[in-house]
Every structure is written in structure tokens, then in C-alpha cells.
């Protein structure tokens, strides 16, 4: 009911009467009044005028399922949204839900993760109420070797979504870091579960530094937040909704070709490594070269400095660093 009330208030051009809400939802005025009060307690600014009704003036900075679903205009992504104030990891939680039959496109979101996951077993720090950890469940009919490309698809959506919302000059450090002013603002972790020779599920996890102002000392020169870059706090639901809507659009493009053919030019426009010198950190074979962009499979094409050969670098095997900085 909370989701529906938020939808009606948001879509209205003027006040919405209590009777109209009762008629649309099929509930009593007392039930409406209780939900309106709950929303006010959560931080929503709702004006109530006698004989006119209710009008939403300002949304709260909340990430719960009702806030997200009341604003989302998608068919698949976010079909079901699950929220917890605190969870071990939105990826781990969504994996458990997937095993219990959660539908394609389901999303888990939390205000805090106690054991957030980063690449290669690292921990992703998500303090309560200031970060945006969410995960998307996908059940695509694609070959297993194509699933890793979804990391690049969501990375493009995050970079583009933040740029469109706030005008920040976002970029992507291949393959899965979204960067603002040379510092990481988002991490992405994609995990796949297989049954025999086919994909059972792909879980795409995203962690965005939204309103954090301080970072652990070891991350202070590598990480930033939207609040630090903009100079003011942001509404986290704005970001989630924009990214989910972009992802639905670009996911459908990906599924048509099952590669990045339809997205490669767009991806290159955000790729910070393109035509830059990089250091490829590969076990037993570290080398320097110039990154020439990605191919249709999402591999980074690097022209080696030592012998001029062109190498395809697969994301799961190596790390890429700029010669003089993190990017």
C-alpha cells in the first residue's frame, strides 16, 4: 500500500484527497492516515490541507522497496525489489533468494552491508545510510562465457546514470571501476551460478559511494563519493532508479547479440584507459602497453611496448593500472 500511495502522490499535479486514495486502494481513511504518518516519520515531507488532501513536497533519502518501486518504469529489472536495513551482502542475499526461486530481474538493496564483496575476495565498505549497495538477479539464456560482459554493461549504466543526474565527468577504468576525478566511486562484482552446461543465475552487484565523507586511510587517495565531488548530499533512490532503468535498456541490447557489439562505441566514450599507457599485471608476464579499447567480448586490447604485439586481456585474469596513477 505504501508503494501505491507514493505512486499516486508523485504522479498527481495537485493535492490528492483522502477519499481518492481510499477509492484507488480500497482501504479506509484510517489506513491511509497511518501510512501517511509512517511516511512522515521516515522523512518524507507531505503537506496535508483540510478539504484538499495530501501533496508530497520532498522525498526522504530512503532506499526501501516502496520508494524504489513507486518510481521505477521498467518491465523486467526491479520486477521484485527486496530491502533490508542491514544484510551480510546484497549479492549473497540475492543468491539465497535465487535458490528459493526469485524471479528474473529481482533486486536486493540495503542501507548497510556487514560483509560486502569486492573483487578477489576484498571487502567493500558500506557504512549505514551513506552508500548504495544493490544487486540484480538475471537468468539469461546465453552461453556461460558471455556472462562476464554484464559487468561492463552495468558499469556503463552507472557511469552514464551519474553523469546524467549530476553532470559529473564520469569514466570507467576497465573493466569494472567507475571513476570521478581519478578516484573510484563505484565497484561492481558479477557472480554466476551454473547447472550442468547452462546458466542458472547471474548476480550483478553494485556498490556506490554516495554520501560518505571520509574513507579509511588506505583508500583516501583512491576513493571518493558523490557528496564529496558535488559538495552536497544526494538522494540515493534517484541513483538506483536511473541505473536500473538504463540497465534494462542496455541489457536488452546485449541480449540481442549476446556480446557488446551494440554498446561498444558508447562504452569507449567512457573508457578512461583508451589510448593511454597501462601496466598489465599478469602473473608471470607483466608488461607495459597502450590500451586501444575493448573488443565485442569485452576484452581489453593492449598494444605492447616491448614488441609491438597486440594482446587481448581478459578481465578475470589480470589487473590494469595507469603508469603513474590508479587509473
Residue pairs with C-beta under 8 A, 6 or more apart in sequence:
1 25
1 27
1 31
1 35
2 35
2 38
2 39
2 66
3 65
3 66
3 69
3 70
4 24
4 25
4 70
5 21
5 25
5 32
5 35
5 36
5 39
6 39
6 56
6 66
6 67
6 70
6 71
7 70
8 16
8 20
8 21
8 24
9 16
9 46
9 54
9 55
9 56
10 56
10 70
10 71
12 55
14 55
15 47
15 49
15 52
15 53
15 54
15 55
16 53
16 54
16 55
17 52
17 53
17 54
18 29
18 32
18 33
18 53
18 54
19 29
20 53
21 32
21 53
21 54
22 28
22 29
22 32
25 31
25 32
36 46
36 48
36 54
39 46
39 60
40 46
42 60
42 62
43 60
43 61
43 62
44 56
44 58
44 59
44 60
45 56
45 57
45 58
45 59
45 60
46 54
46 55
46 56
46 57
47 54
47 55
47 56
47 57
48 54
49 55
59 67
59 235
59 237
60 67
61 129
61 211
61 233
61 235
61 236
61 237
62 237
63 83
63 109
63 110
63 111
63 132
63 134
63 236
63 237
63 240
64 83
64 109
65 81
65 82
65 83
65 109
67 237
68 78
68 81
68 83
68 107
68 109
68 237
68 240
68 241
68 244
69 78
69 81
71 237
71 241
72 78
72 81
72 241
72 244
72 245
73 245
74 105
74 244
74 245
74 248
75 248
76 104
76 105
76 248
76 251
77 105
77 107
77 136
77 244
77 245
77 247
77 248
77 251
78 105
78 107
78 244
79 103
79 104
79 105
79 106
80 102
80 103
80 105
80 106
80 107
81 106
81 107
81 108
81 109
82 93
82 94
82 97
82 106
82 107
82 108
82 109
83 108
83 109
83 110
84 93
84 108
84 110
84 111
85 110
85 111
85 112
85 128
86 110
86 111
86 112
86 113
86 114
86 128
87 93
87 108
87 110
87 112
87 113
87 114
88 113
88 114
88 115
89 113
89 114
89 115
89 116
89 117
89 133
89 205
90 108
90 109
90 110
90 113
90 116
90 133
90 134
90 135
90 205
91 117
91 135
91 189
91 191
91 203
91 205
92 115
92 117
93 108
93 110
93 135
94 102
94 106
94 107
94 108
94 135
94 136
94 137
94 203
94 205
95 191
95 193
95 201
95 203
97 106
97 108
97 137
98 106
98 137
98 193
98 200
98 201
98 203
102 137
103 137
104 137
104 138
104 139
105 136
105 137
105 138
106 136
106 137
107 134
107 135
107 136
107 137
107 244
108 134
108 135
108 137
109 132
109 133
109 134
109 135
109 240
110 126
110 133
110 134
111 128
111 129
112 126
112 127
112 128
112 129
112 131
112 133
113 124
113 126
113 133
113 207
115 123
116 123
116 124
116 125
116 126
116 133
116 207
117 123
117 124
117 189
117 205
118 124
118 187
118 189
118 207
119 176
119 187
119 189
124 133
124 187
124 189
124 207
125 131
125 215
125 216
125 219
126 133
126 207
127 212
129 211
130 209
130 210
130 211
130 212
130 213
130 225
130 227
131 207
131 208
131 209
131 210
131 211
131 212
132 206
132 207
132 208
132 210
132 236
132 239
132 240
133 205
133 206
133 207
133 208
134 205
134 206
134 240
135 203
135 204
135 205
135 206
136 154
136 203
136 204
136 206
136 244
136 247
137 201
137 202
137 203
138 150
138 201
138 202
138 203
138 204
138 251
139 199
139 200
139 201
139 202
140 147
140 199
140 202
140 255
141 199
142 199
142 255
142 258
143 258
144 192
144 194
144 197
144 198
144 199
146 258
146 259
146 297
147 190
147 192
147 199
147 202
148 190
148 298
148 315
148 316
149 254
149 259
149 260
149 297
149 298
150 190
150 202
150 204
150 251
150 254
151 175
151 176
151 188
151 189
151 190
151 204
151 298
151 315
152 172
152 175
152 176
152 260
152 263
152 267
152 294
152 298
153 247
153 250
153 251
153 254
153 260
153 263
154 188
154 190
154 204
154 206
154 243
154 247
155 172
155 175
155 176
155 177
155 178
155 186
155 188
156 172
156 250
156 263
156 266
156 267
156 270
157 243
157 246
157 247
157 250
158 170
158 178
158 186
158 188
158 206
158 208
158 243
159 170
159 171
159 172
159 178
159 270
160 170
160 246
160 266
160 270
161 239
161 242
161 243
161 246
162 168
162 170
162 178
162 180
162 185
162 186
162 208
162 226
162 239
163 169
163 170
164 242
165 238
165 239
165 242
166 226
166 230
166 234
168 180
168 226
168 229
168 230
169 180
169 181
170 178
170 179
170 180
170 185
170 270
171 178
171 179
171 180
171 270
171 271
171 272
171 327
172 178
172 179
172 267
172 270
172 271
172 272
173 179
173 184
173 272
173 273
173 320
173 326
173 327
174 271
174 272
174 273
174 291
174 294
174 300
174 315
174 320
175 298
175 300
175 315
176 187
176 188
176 189
176 190
176 315
177 184
177 186
177 187
177 188
178 184
178 185
178 186
178 188
178 208
179 185
179 272
179 327
180 224
180 226
180 229
181 224
181 229
182 325
182 326
182 327
183 221
183 222
183 223
183 224
183 326
184 209
184 222
184 223
184 224
184 326
185 208
185 209
185 223
185 224
185 225
185 226
185 229
186 206
186 207
186 208
186 209
187 206
187 207
188 204
188 205
188 206
188 207
189 204
189 205
190 202
190 203
190 204
190 205
191 202
191 203
191 205
192 199
192 201
192 202
192 203
193 199
193 200
193 201
193 202
193 203
194 200
206 243
208 226
208 239
209 223
209 224
209 225
209 226
210 225
210 226
210 227
210 233
210 234
210 236
210 239
211 225
211 226
211 227
211 233
211 234
211 236
212 225
212 227
212 228
213 225
213 227
213 228
214 220
215 223
221 326
222 326
226 234
226 239
227 233
227 234
250 263
253 262
253 263
254 260
254 262
254 263
256 262
257 296
259 296
259 297
259 298
260 267
260 294
260 295
260 296
260 297
260 298
261 296
264 293
264 294
264 295
264 296
267 294
268 274
268 293
268 294
271 291
271 293
271 294
272 327
273 291
273 300
273 320
273 322
273 327
274 291
274 292
274 293
275 290
275 291
275 292
275 293
276 290
276 291
276 322
277 288
277 289
277 290
277 291
277 305
277 322
277 323
278 288
278 289
278 290
278 291
278 302
278 320
278 321
278 322
278 323
279 286
279 287
279 288
279 320
279 321
279 322
279 323
280 286
280 287
280 288
280 289
280 302
280 311
280 313
280 318
280 319
280 320
281 318
281 319
281 320
281 321
282 313
282 317
282 318
287 304
287 305
287 306
287 311
288 304
288 305
288 306
288 323
289 302
289 303
289 304
289 305
289 311
290 302
290 303
290 305
291 300
291 301
291 302
291 320
292 301
292 302
292 303
292 310
293 300
293 301
294 300
294 301
295 301
295 312
298 315
299 312
299 313
299 314
299 315
300 312
300 313
300 315
300 320
301 310
301 311
301 312
301 313
302 310
302 311
302 312
302 313
303 309
303 310
303 311
304 310
304 311
313 320
